[in-house]
Each structure stands twice: as C-alpha cells, then as structure tokens.
Amino acid sequence: MGSPVSLRDDFDAALLRLLALRTQDAGQGRRLLALAAIYDGGLRGDAARIGSVGLQTIRDWVLRFNAAGPGGLVDGKAPGQTPKLDEAQRQALARIVESGPMPAVHGVVRWRLIDLALWVWEEFGISISKQTLSRELRTMGFRKLSARPRHHAQDEHAIEAFKKTSPPLWRTSRGARVWAHG
C-alpha cells in the first residue's frame, strides 16, 4: 500500500475549521472539517467517518484541496450535455424562422417544430427532437404563436351591431374631491 497524499503546508486545522464555520455550502464545510482532522494528525479513516465517505473520496478531496485550496472543495454545477446546435447553426435557424417558409421550396405554408426539425436534418445533418428544438427556439427569444380561432360563418356586421354603445352607469361625480389631512 502506498503512502497517503500529503496536504498543503499553507493551511492548518484551525484555519480549515474557521473556513468551515464561515462557508454557506454544507458540503464544502463537511469536507473542510474532514481535512482538518487530518491536519490534526488523525487517521484518514477517521476523516472518512467525519465526512461520511470512503477513503478513496478522502483522497479525492485531498487532491482537489491541494490543487485549488478550499475553493476546490465546492461542488460545481455539472456541465451537462453539449448543445446539438452551435452558434452559426442557431443563427441560420433564426434567419429561416424569421423569413418564414417558402411553400414552393420548403413545401409548407407555416413552420411547425417537426418541419424545422426536418430542415435542421437536411441542412446540417443533425437529428433533433421537437422538444429540444422548442427549447432552443425559446432561448433564442421565439414564442409559439397561433391565430385566434374564428368561426367560418362569422358575420362582421352582426358583431358591430351587437356591441354596447351606451355609457357606463358608474361615473364619478365632478365635485368629488379627496382632501388630504396634514
């Protein structure tokens, strides 16, 4: 079995406990306290019990601490999956959405998500789902709009004749004033 990785010399147990007390991140505080036990001369197994982890995790924490100091013990946000479309492809998608489809070229009179997904496949060779494409369009500032439905037999003149033209009954009187008391 090899020798354990030593901790940095520029910190001590008291400083790590102080940093653990001041941190807002509970995970970082737990890691700092476990490493403070090692600085005090405790065994790595004891530090693992303090941190509720295994010895390999303690070793990982020591390596992170040695490389980046106390900030290395903060869990960062996972990077997630790489985007399917790069910036140039997003700009091309935005241009095609803004210009609208040409029925003779694209075969549609309005863009649907499935039509845009097919366009992305034909243009860039990237298979993209409707949900992912919808999310991409929303982050680019586009929103789904649909026309307000209208009955085919709706009569515009009947609508105007039906509108109420009488004045409302709830008018405020001209003489009503609010006096401020000083």
C-alpha positions in Angstrom: 0.0 0.0 0.0 1.4 3.4 -1.0 1.8 6.4 1.3 -1.1 8.9 1.6 -1.0 12.1 -0.3 0.2 14.9 2.0 -1.8 18.1 2.4 -0.7 21.6 1.6 1.6 23.4 4.0 -0.1 26.8 3.8 -3.2 25.8 5.8 -3.7 24.3 9.2 -6.6 22.6 11.1 -7.7 25.9 12.9 -7.9 27.8 9.6 -9.9 25.0 8.0 -12.3 24.9 10.9 -12.8 28.7 10.6 -13.4 28.4 6.9 -15.9 25.6 7.5 -17.7 27.8 10.1 -18.0 30.7 7.6 -19.0 28.8 4.5 -22.5 28.8 3.2 -22.0 25.4 1.4 -22.7 22.5 3.7 -20.8 20.1 1.5 -17.7 22.3 1.5 -17.9 22.6 5.3 -18.1 18.9 5.8 -15.0 18.4 3.5 -13.1 21.1 5.3 -13.8 19.5 8.7 -12.7 16.1 7.5 -9.4 17.6 6.2 -9.0 19.5 9.5 -9.0 16.1 11.2 -6.1 15.0 9.0 -4.2 18.2 9.8 -4.6 17.4 13.5 -2.8 14.2 12.9 -5.8 11.9 12.8 -6.1 8.9 10.6 -7.7 9.1 7.1 -10.3 6.6 8.3 -11.3 9.0 11.0 -11.6 11.8 8.4 -13.7 9.4 6.2 -16.1 8.9 9.1 -16.3 12.6 9.8 -17.1 13.2 6.1 -19.4 10.1 5.9 -17.4 8.9 2.9 -14.8 6.2 1.9 -11.1 6.5 1.9 -10.9 7.0 -1.9 -13.2 10.0 -1.6 -11.0 11.5 1.1 -8.0 11.0 -1.3 -10.0 12.8 -4.0 -10.8 15.7 -1.6 -7.1 16.0 -0.7 -6.1 16.2 -4.3 -8.8 18.8 -5.0 -7.8 20.8 -1.9 -4.1 20.7 -2.9 -4.8 21.8 -6.4 -7.3 24.6 -5.7 -7.4 25.3 -2.0 -10.7 25.5 -0.1 -12.5 26.6 -3.3 -11.7 23.3 -4.8 -13.9 21.6 -2.3 -17.1 23.3 -3.6 -19.2 21.2 -5.8 -19.6 22.9 -9.2 -22.5 22.6 -11.5 -22.2 19.7 -13.8 -21.6 20.9 -17.4 -24.4 18.9 -18.8 -24.7 17.7 -22.4 -23.1 19.7 -25.2 -25.6 21.6 -27.3 -26.7 20.0 -30.5 -26.5 23.3 -32.5 -23.6 25.6 -32.5 -23.9 29.4 -32.7 -23.7 29.6 -36.5 -26.4 26.9 -36.8 -28.6 28.8 -34.3 -28.2 32.0 -36.3 -29.2 30.1 -39.5 -32.2 28.7 -37.7 -33.2 32.1 -36.5 -32.9 33.5 -40.1 -35.1 30.8 -41.5 -37.8 31.2 -38.8 -37.8 35.0 -39.2 -38.0 34.8 -43.0 -40.8 32.2 -42.9 -41.2 29.3 -45.2 -41.5 29.5 -48.9 -44.2 27.0 -50.0 -42.5 26.2 -53.3 -39.1 25.5 -51.7 -40.0 24.2 -48.2 -43.4 22.6 -49.0 -45.1 24.2 -46.0 -47.0 27.4 -45.5 -46.1 27.8 -41.8 -43.3 26.5 -39.7 -44.1 23.7 -37.3 -41.5 22.2 -35.0 -41.5 19.0 -37.0 -40.9 21.0 -40.2 -38.0 22.9 -38.6 -36.5 19.6 -37.3 -36.6 18.2 -40.8 -35.0 21.4 -42.1 -32.2 21.1 -39.5 -31.6 17.5 -40.6 -31.5 18.4 -44.3 -29.3 21.5 -43.7 -26.9 20.3 -41.1 -27.4 16.5 -40.8 -28.3 16.8 -37.1 -31.2 14.8 -35.7 -33.0 17.0 -33.2 -36.3 16.3 -31.3 -39.2 18.6 -31.3 -38.8 19.2 -27.5 -35.1 20.2 -27.9 -35.9 22.4 -30.9 -38.7 24.1 -29.0 -36.3 24.7 -26.1 -33.6 26.2 -28.5 -36.2 28.5 -30.1 -37.4 29.7 -26.7 -33.9 30.5 -25.6 -33.4 32.5 -28.8 -36.5 34.6 -28.0 -39.1 32.9 -30.2 -42.5 32.0 -28.8 -45.2 29.8 -30.3 -48.0 31.9 -31.7 -51.3 30.7 -33.0 -54.0 32.6 -34.7 -57.1 33.2 -32.7 -59.8 30.9 -34.0 -62.7 32.4 -35.9 -65.9 30.7 -37.0 -66.2 30.4 -40.8 -69.7 31.8 -40.7 -68.9 34.7 -38.5 -70.6 37.9 -39.6 -68.6 41.1 -39.0 -71.6 43.4 -39.3 -73.6 41.4 -36.7 -70.6 41.8 -34.3 -70.6 45.6 -34.7 -74.4 45.8 -34.2 -74.2 43.7 -31.1 -71.6 45.8 -29.3 -73.0 48.0 -26.5 -72.7 51.7 -27.1 -74.4 53.1 -24.0 -72.2 54.9 -21.4 -71.4 53.1 -18.2 -73.6 53.7 -15.2 -70.7 54.1 -12.7 -69.3 57.5 -13.3 -67.6 59.5 -10.6 -69.1 62.9 -9.8 -67.3 66.0 -10.9 -67.4 67.6 -7.5 -66.0 64.7 -5.6 -62.5 65.5 -4.2 -60.3 63.8 -1.7 -58.9 66.2 0.9 -55.6 65.3 2.4 -55.3 65.8 6.2 -52.0 67.3 7.3 
